[in-house]
């Protein structure tokens, strides 16, 4: 299934009713996404999911002997699954099979771009490896609860990105461990320069500082070779040397152009930079400002720009490819935006948006209590009163141990209750520590008083 929309019409007229139904379902999902007047309810999402699965069953029957068929039905179906996946995150069902779909799409984009970029960090792969493992666990435990059509689809997508991940890992198989710090540093310099090149005001000083870091690495070469602490050239250093050599001309061009972009690509540049900036802001305020389905619009806008490239290059209206610096700058913004979407998905909590305000308050309260604990606790239990009052006010919202919204019981009760209990535990530990300290002080004062009372008669007798 394509991750970017296509325009090919169904080749088989029998698929047209399926396409019409999927278009209607996508519209319904988009309307639900745009309705911010109330929180998204599980029955609404599950009902639409069931209808999409029904159309998948019809499509599979028609394509029984045409497994490689790809047309607009597939792109619209991808839209539906993408939205449903993000909706499952929105309602707090992050650990269920449908939520895996959106991750597989974004991870595939990231791995495709890493391969295209050629230079990437091993750290880039570590998080993806953990996420794929978690998705496999989710899919394994949820097989019995969801349609086999969805499970088969997700298994195929997981197998695809697992294969891509294995290919990307091959780059580091022959790299000596001693070279990794240098390689990671060069990757950091390269990306920092790309980020600096997209700032509103070009930071010449920052780029010159990055250039100095590159020169420091360059100065350690011996006869053009990177050597180990014993002065012996590392084996398998070609990748690191090629990266080292490619950074220099890139820095020269950036310093020369000072963040200016070819006017023919200015509109694309502004759109991509705006998406990057919006996602950056969301990464800072995610817990309070993000509904996971909001990521869909960003994804599709990025997919559109990604699909418009020709042979990996952005092209102008006449079909001419962008010059190297323009192309690299646009690719940086595109890839950085995909990375932000991935980060925001990872940060999504298994809590319905209806309970998110309570969950956010408890997270803030926990951070405050932990900070108090780290700074040495409190001198008196009275200092905990504000925290206790807030905890009690949240606790009083529960009815029979559940947080209700009207008569509904939103998803994520276990997560919110666990966080509430954790806050109570930390508060109790602080209270016990404060009372113990007070008792220790009182006991010490009593001992001093007793000692003074024993010494006083001796002094009196001697004086007499």
Secondary structure as a PSIPRED ss2 file (coil, helix, strand):
# PSIPRED VFORMAT (PSIPRED V4.0)

   1 X C   1.000  0.000  0.000
   2 X C   1.000  0.000  0.000
   3 X C   1.000  0.000  0.000
   4 X C   1.000  0.000  0.000
   5 X C   1.000  0.000  0.000
   6 X C   1.000  0.000  0.000
   7 X C   1.000  0.000  0.000
   8 X C   1.000  0.000  0.000
   9 X C   1.000  0.000  0.000
  10 X C   1.000  0.000  0.000
  11 X C   1.000  0.000  0.000
  12 X C   1.000  0.000  0.000
  13 X H   0.000  1.000  0.000
  14 X H   0.000  1.000  0.000
  15 X H   0.000  1.000  0.000
  16 X H   0.000  1.000  0.000
  17 X H   0.000  1.000  0.000
  18 X H   0.000  1.000  0.000
  19 X H   0.000  1.000  0.000
  20 X H   0.000  1.000  0.000
  21 X H   0.000  1.000  0.000
  22 X H   0.000  1.000  0.000
  23 X H   0.000  1.000  0.000
  24 X H   0.000  1.000  0.000
  25 X H   0.000  1.000  0.000
  26 X H   0.000  1.000  0.000
  27 X H   0.000  1.000  0.000
  28 X H   0.000  1.000  0.000
  29 X H   0.000  1.000  0.000
  30 X H   0.000  1.000  0.000
  31 X H   0.000  1.000  0.000
  32 X H   0.000  1.000  0.000
  33 X H   0.000  1.000  0.000
  34 X H   0.000  1.000  0.000
  35 X C   1.000  0.000  0.000
  36 X C   1.000  0.000  0.000
  37 X C   1.000  0.000  0.000
  38 X C   1.000  0.000  0.000
  39 X C   1.000  0.000  0.000
  40 X C   1.000  0.000  0.000
  41 X C   1.000  0.000  0.000
  42 X H   0.000  1.000  0.000
  43 X H   0.000  1.000  0.000
  44 X H   0.000  1.000  0.000
  45 X H   0.000  1.000  0.000
  46 X H   0.000  1.000  0.000
  47 X H   0.000  1.000  0.000
  48 X H   0.000  1.000  0.000
  49 X H   0.000  1.000  0.000
  50 X H   0.000  1.000  0.000
  51 X H   0.000  1.000  0.000
  52 X H   0.000  1.000  0.000
  53 X H   0.000  1.000  0.000
  54 X H   0.000  1.000  0.000
  55 X H   0.000  1.000  0.000
  56 X H   0.000  1.000  0.000
  57 X H   0.000  1.000  0.000
  58 X H   0.000  1.000  0.000
  59 X H   0.000  1.000  0.000
  60 X H   0.000  1.000  0.000
  61 X H   0.000  1.000  0.000
  62 X H   0.000  1.000  0.000
  63 X C   1.000  0.000  0.000
  64 X C   1.000  0.000  0.000
  65 X C   1.000  0.000  0.000
  66 X C   1.000  0.000  0.000
  67 X C   1.000  0.000  0.000
  68 X C   1.000  0.000  0.000
  69 X C   1.000  0.000  0.000
  70 X C   1.000  0.000  0.000
  71 X C   1.000  0.000  0.000
  72 X H   0.000  1.000  0.000
  73 X H   0.000  1.000  0.000
  74 X H   0.000  1.000  0.000
  75 X H   0.000  1.000  0.000
  76 X H   0.000  1.000  0.000
  77 X H   0.000  1.000  0.000
  78 X H   0.000  1.000  0.000
  79 X H   0.000  1.000  0.000
  80 X H   0.000  1.000  0.000
  81 X H   0.000  1.000  0.000
  82 X H   0.000  1.000  0.000
  83 X H   0.000  1.000  0.000
  84 X H   0.000  1.000  0.000
  85 X H   0.000  1.000  0.000
  86 X H   0.000  1.000  0.000
  87 X H   0.000  1.000  0.000
  88 X H   0.000  1.000  0.000
  89 X H   0.000  1.000  0.000
  90 X H   0.000  1.000  0.000
  91 X C   1.000  0.000  0.000
  92 X C   1.000  0.000  0.000
  93 X C   1.000  0.000  0.000
  94 X C   1.000  0.000  0.000
  95 X C   1.000  0.000  0.000
  96 X C   1.000  0.000  0.000
  97 X H   0.000  1.000  0.000
  98 X H   0.000  1.000  0.000
  99 X H   0.000  1.000  0.000
 100 X H   0.000  1.000  0.000
 101 X H   0.000  1.000  0.000
 102 X H   0.000  1.000  0.000
 103 X H   0.000  1.000  0.000
 104 X H   0.000  1.000  0.000
 105 X H   0.000  1.000  0.000
 106 X H   0.000  1.000  0.000
 107 X H   0.000  1.000  0.000
 108 X H   0.000  1.000  0.000
 109 X H   0.000  1.000  0.000
 110 X H   0.000  1.000  0.000
 111 X H   0.000  1.000  0.000
 112 X H   0.000  1.000  0.000
 113 X H   0.000  1.000  0.000
 114 X H   0.000  1.000  0.000
 115 X H   0.000  1.000  0.000
 116 X H   0.000  1.000  0.000
 117 X H   0.000  1.000  0.000
 118 X C   1.000  0.000  0.000
 119 X C   1.000  0.000  0.000
 120 X C   1.000  0.000  0.000
 121 X C   1.000  0.000  0.000
 122 X H   0.000  1.000  0.000
 123 X H   0.000  1.000  0.000
 124 X H   0.000  1.000  0.000
 125 X H   0.000  1.000  0.000
 126 X H   0.000  1.000  0.000
 127 X H   0.000  1.000  0.000
 128 X H   0.000  1.000  0.000
 129 X H   0.000  1.000  0.000
 130 X H   0.000  1.000  0.000
 131 X H   0.000  1.000  0.000
 132 X H   0.000  1.000  0.000
 133 X H   0.000  1.000  0.000
 134 X H   0.000  1.000  0.000
 135 X H   0.000  1.000  0.000
 136 X H   0.000  1.000  0.000
 137 X H   0.000  1.000  0.000
 138 X H   0.000  1.000  0.000
 139 X H   0.000  1.000  0.000
 140 X H   0.000  1.000  0.000
 141 X H   0.000  1.000  0.000
 142 X H   0.000  1.000  0.000
 143 X H   0.000  1.000  0.000
 144 X H   0.000  1.000  0.000
 145 X H   0.000  1.000  0.000
 146 X C   1.000  0.000  0.000
 147 X C   1.000  0.000  0.000
 148 X H   0.000  1.000  0.000
 149 X H   0.000  1.000  0.000
 150 X H   0.000  1.000  0.000
 151 X H   0.000  1.000  0.000
 152 X H   0.000  1.000  0.000
 153 X H   0.000  1.000  0.000
 154 X H   0.000  1.000  0.000
 155 X H   0.000  1.000  0.000
 156 X H   0.000  1.000  0.000
 157 X H   0.000  1.000  0.000
 158 X H   0.000  1.000  0.000
 159 X H   0.000  1.000  0.000
 160 X H   0.000  1.000  0.000
 161 X H   0.000  1.000  0.000
 162 X H   0.000  1.000  0.000
 163 X H   0.000  1.000  0.000
 164 X H   0.000  1.000  0.000
 165 X H   0.000  1.000  0.000
 166 X H   0.000  1.000  0.000
 167 X H   0.000  1.000  0.000
 168 X H   0.000  1.000  0.000
 169 X H   0.000  1.000  0.000
 170 X H   0.000  1.000  0.000
 171 X H   0.000  1.000  0.000
 172 X H   0.000  1.000  0.000
 173 X C   1.000  0.000  0.000
 174 X C   1.000  0.000  0.000
 175 X C   1.000  0.000  0.000
 176 X C   1.000  0.000  0.000
 177 X H   0.000  1.000  0.000
 178 X H   0.000  1.000  0.000
 179 X H   0.000  1.000  0.000
 180 X H   0.000  1.000  0.000
 181 X H   0.000  1.000  0.000
 182 X H   0.000  1.000  0.000
 183 X H   0.000  1.000  0.000
 184 X H   0.000  1.000  0.000
 185 X H   0.000  1.000  0.000
 186 X H   0.000  1.000  0.000
 187 X H   0.000  1.000  0.000
 188 X H   0.000  1.000  0.000
 189 X H   0.000  1.000  0.000
 190 X H   0.000  1.000  0.000
 191 X H   0.000  1.000  0.000
 192 X H   0.000  1.000  0.000
 193 X H   0.000  1.000  0.000
 194 X H   0.000  1.000  0.000
 195 X H   0.000  1.000  0.000
 196 X H   0.000  1.000  0.000
 197 X C   1.000  0.000  0.000
 198 X C   1.000  0.000  0.000
 199 X C   1.000  0.000  0.000
 200 X C   1.000  0.000  0.000
 201 X C   1.000  0.000  0.000
 202 X C   1.000  0.000  0.000
 203 X C   1.000  0.000  0.000
 204 X H   0.000  1.000  0.000
 205 X H   0.000  1.000  0.000
 206 X H   0.000  1.000  0.000
 207 X H   0.000  1.000  0.000
 208 X H   0.000  1.000  0.000
 209 X H   0.000  1.000  0.000
 210 X H   0.000  1.000  0.000
 211 X H   0.000  1.000  0.000
 212 X H   0.000  1.000  0.000
 213 X H   0.000  1.000  0.000
 214 X H   0.000  1.000  0.000
 215 X H   0.000  1.000  0.000
 216 X H   0.000  1.000  0.000
 217 X H   0.000  1.000  0.000
 218 X H   0.000  1.000  0.000
 219 X H   0.000  1.000  0.000
 220 X C   1.000  0.000  0.000
 221 X C   1.000  0.000  0.000
 222 X E   0.000  0.000  1.000
 223 X C   1.000  0.000  0.000
 224 X C   1.000  0.000  0.000
 225 X E   0.000  0.000  1.000
 226 X C   1.000  0.000  0.000
 227 X E   0.000  0.000  1.000
 228 X C   1.000  0.000  0.000
 229 X C   1.000  0.000  0.000
 230 X C   1.000  0.000  0.000
 231 X C   1.000  0.000  0.000
 232 X C   1.000  0.000  0.000
 233 X E   0.000  0.000  1.000
 234 X C   1.000  0.000  0.000
 235 X C   1.000  0.000  0.000
 236 X C   1.000  0.000  0.000
 237 X C   1.000  0.000  0.000
 238 X H   0.000  1.000  0.000
 239 X H   0.000  1.000  0.000
 240 X H   0.000  1.000  0.000
 241 X H   0.000  1.000  0.000
 242 X H   0.000  1.000  0.000
 243 X H   0.000  1.000  0.000
 244 X H   0.000  1.000  0.000
 245 X H   0.000  1.000  0.000
 246 X H   0.000  1.000  0.000
 247 X H   0.000  1.000  0.000
 248 X H   0.000  1.000  0.000
 249 X H   0.000  1.000  0.000
 250 X H   0.000  1.000  0.000
 251 X H   0.000  1.000  0.000
 252 X H   0.000  1.000  0.000
 253 X H   0.000  1.000  0.000
 254 X H   0.000  1.000  0.000
 255 X H   0.000  1.000  0.000
 256 X H   0.000  1.000  0.000
 257 X H   0.000  1.000  0.000
 258 X C   1.000  0.000  0.000
 259 X C   1.000  0.000  0.000
 260 X C   1.000  0.000  0.000
 261 X C   1.000  0.000  0.000
 262 X C   1.000  0.000  0.000
 263 X H   0.000  1.000  0.000
 264 X H   0.000  1.000  0.000
 265 X H   0.000  1.000  0.000
 266 X H   0.000  1.000  0.000
 267 X H   0.000  1.000  0.000
 268 X H   0.000  1.000  0.000
 269 X H   0.000  1.000  0.000
 270 X H   0.000  1.000  0.000
 271 X H   0.000  1.000  0.000
 272 X H   0.000  1.000  0.000
 273 X H   0.000  1.000  0.000
 274 X H   0.000  1.000  0.000
 275 X H   0.000  1.000  0.000
 276 X H   0.000  1.000  0.000
 277 X H   0.000  1.000  0.000
 278 X H   0.000  1.000  0.000
 279 X H   0.000  1.000  0.000
 280 X H   0.000  1.000  0.000
 281 X H   0.000  1.000  0.000
 282 X H   0.000  1.000  0.000
 283 X H   0.000  1.000  0.000
 284 X H   0.000  1.000  0.000
 285 X H   0.000  1.000  0.000
 286 X H   0.000  1.000  0.000
 287 X H   0.000  1.000  0.000
 288 X H   0.000  1.000  0.000
 289 X H   0.000  1.000  0.000
 290 X C   1.000  0.000  0.000
 291 X C   1.000  0.000  0.000
 292 X H   0.000  1.000  0.000
 293 X H   0.000  1.000  0.000
 294 X H   0.000  1.000  0.000
 295 X H   0.000  1.000  0.000
 296 X H   0.000  1.000  0.000
 297 X H   0.000  1.000  0.000
 298 X H   0.000  1.000  0.000
 299 X H   0.000  1.000  0.000
 300 X H   0.000  1.000  0.000
 301 X H   0.000  1.000  0.000
 302 X H   0.000  1.000  0.000
 303 X H   0.000  1.000  0.000
 304 X H   0.000  1.000  0.000
 305 X H   0.000  1.000  0.000
 306 X H   0.000  1.000  0.000
 307 X H   0.000  1.000  0.000
 308 X C   1.000  0.000  0.000
 309 X C   1.000  0.000  0.000
 310 X E   0.000  0.000  1.000
 311 X C   1.000  0.000  0.000
 312 X C   1.000  0.000  0.000
 313 X E   0.000  0.000  1.000
 314 X C   1.000  0.000  0.000
 315 X E   0.000  0.000  1.000
 316 X C   1.000  0.000  0.000
 317 X C   1.000  0.000  0.000
 318 X C   1.000  0.000  0.000
 319 X C   1.000  0.000  0.000
 320 X C   1.000  0.000  0.000
 321 X E   0.000  0.000  1.000
 322 X C   1.000  0.000  0.000
 323 X C   1.000  0.000  0.000
 324 X H   0.000  1.000  0.000
 325 X H   0.000  1.000  0.000
 326 X H   0.000  1.000  0.000
 327 X H   0.000  1.000  0.000
 328 X H   0.000  1.000  0.000
 329 X H   0.000  1.000  0.000
 330 X H   0.000  1.000  0.000
 331 X H   0.000  1.000  0.000
 332 X H   0.000  1.000  0.000
 333 X H   0.000  1.000  0.000
 334 X H   0.000  1.000  0.000
 335 X H   0.000  1.000  0.000
 336 X H   0.000  1.000  0.000
 337 X H   0.000  1.000  0.000
 338 X H   0.000  1.000  0.000
 339 X H   0.000  1.000  0.000
 340 X H   0.000  1.000  0.000
 341 X H   0.000  1.000  0.000
 342 X H   0.000  1.000  0.000
 343 X H   0.000  1.000  0.000
 344 X H   0.000  1.000  0.000
 345 X H   0.000  1.000  0.000
 346 X H   0.000  1.000  0.000
 347 X H   0.000  1.000  0.000
 348 X C   1.000  0.000  0.000
 349 X C   1.000  0.000  0.000
 350 X C   1.000  0.000  0.000
 351 X C   1.000  0.000  0.000
 352 X C   1.000  0.000  0.000
 353 X H   0.000  1.000  0.000
 354 X H   0.000  1.000  0.000
 355 X H   0.000  1.000  0.000
 356 X H   0.000  1.000  0.000
 357 X H   0.000  1.000  0.000
 358 X H   0.000  1.000  0.000
 359 X H   0.000  1.000  0.000
 360 X H   0.000  1.000  0.000
 361 X H   0.000  1.000  0.000
 362 X H   0.000  1.000  0.000
 363 X H   0.000  1.000  0.000
 364 X H   0.000  1.000  0.000
 365 X H   0.000  1.000  0.000
 366 X H   0.000  1.000  0.000
 367 X H   0.000  1.000  0.000
 368 X H   0.000  1.000  0.000
 369 X H   0.000  1.000  0.000
 370 X H   0.000  1.000  0.000
 371 X H   0.000  1.000  0.000
 372 X H   0.000  1.000  0.000
 373 X H   0.000  1.000  0.000
 374 X H   0.000  1.000  0.000
 375 X C   1.000  0.000  0.000
 376 X C   1.000  0.000  0.000
 377 X C   1.000  0.000  0.000
 378 X C   1.000  0.000  0.000
 379 X C   1.000  0.000  0.000
 380 X C   1.000  0.000  0.000
 381 X H   0.000  1.000  0.000
 382 X H   0.000  1.000  0.000
 383 X H   0.000  1.000  0.000
 384 X H   0.000  1.000  0.000
 385 X H   0.000  1.000  0.000
 386 X H   0.000  1.000  0.000
 387 X H   0.000  1.000  0.000
 388 X H   0.000  1.000  0.000
 389 X H   0.000  1.000  0.000
 390 X H   0.000  1.000  0.000
 391 X H   0.000  1.000  0.000
 392 X H   0.000  1.000  0.000
 393 X H   0.000  1.000  0.000
 394 X H   0.000  1.000  0.000
 395 X H   0.000  1.000  0.000
 396 X C   1.000  0.000  0.000
 397 X C   1.000  0.000  0.000
 398 X E   0.000  0.000  1.000
 399 X E   0.000  0.000  1.000
 400 X C   1.000  0.000  0.000
 401 X C   1.000  0.000  0.000
 402 X E   0.000  0.000  1.000
 403 X E   0.000  0.000  1.000
 404 X C   1.000  0.000  0.000
 405 X E   0.000  0.000  1.000
 406 X C   1.000  0.000  0.000
 407 X C   1.000  0.000  0.000
 408 X E   0.000  0.000  1.000
 409 X C   1.000  0.000  0.000
 410 X C   1.000  0.000  0.000
 411 X C   1.000  0.000  0.000
 412 X C   1.000  0.000  0.000
 413 X H   0.000  1.000  0.000
 414 X H   0.000  1.000  0.000
 415 X H   0.000  1.000  0.000
 416 X H   0.000  1.000  0.000
 417 X H   0.000  1.000  0.000
 418 X H   0.000  1.000  0.000
 419 X H   0.000  1.000  0.000
 420 X H   0.000  1.000  0.000
 421 X H   0.000  1.000  0.000
 422 X H   0.000  1.000  0.000
 423 X H   0.000  1.000  0.000
 424 X H   0.000  1.000  0.000
 425 X H   0.000  1.000  0.000
 426 X H   0.000  1.000  0.000
 427 X H   0.000  1.000  0.000
 428 X H   0.000  1.000  0.000
 429 X H   0.000  1.000  0.000
 430 X H   0.000  1.000  0.000
 431 X H   0.000  1.000  0.000
 432 X H   0.000  1.000  0.000
 433 X H   0.000  1.000  0.000
 434 X H   0.000  1.000  0.000
 435 X H   0.000  1.000  0.000
 436 X H   0.000  1.000  0.000
 437 X H   0.000  1.000  0.000
 438 X H   0.000  1.000  0.000
 439 X H   0.000  1.000  0.000
 440 X H   0.000  1.000  0.000
 441 X H   0.000  1.000  0.000
 442 X H   0.000  1.000  0.000
 443 X H   0.000  1.000  0.000
 444 X H   0.000  1.000  0.000
 445 X H   0.000  1.000  0.000
 446 X H   0.000  1.000  0.000
 447 X H   0.000  1.000  0.000
 448 X H   0.000  1.000  0.000
 449 X H   0.000  1.000  0.000
 450 X H   0.000  1.000  0.000
 451 X H   0.000  1.000  0.000
 452 X H   0.000  1.000  0.000
 453 X H   0.000  1.000  0.000
 454 X H   0.000  1.000  0.000
 455 X H   0.000  1.000  0.000
 456 X H   0.000  1.000  0.000
 457 X H   0.000  1.000  0.000
 458 X H   0.000  1.000  0.000
 459 X H   0.000  1.000  0.000
 460 X H   0.000  1.000  0.000
 461 X H   0.000  1.000  0.000
 462 X H   0.000  1.000  0.000
 463 X H   0.000  1.000  0.000
 464 X C   1.000  0.000  0.000
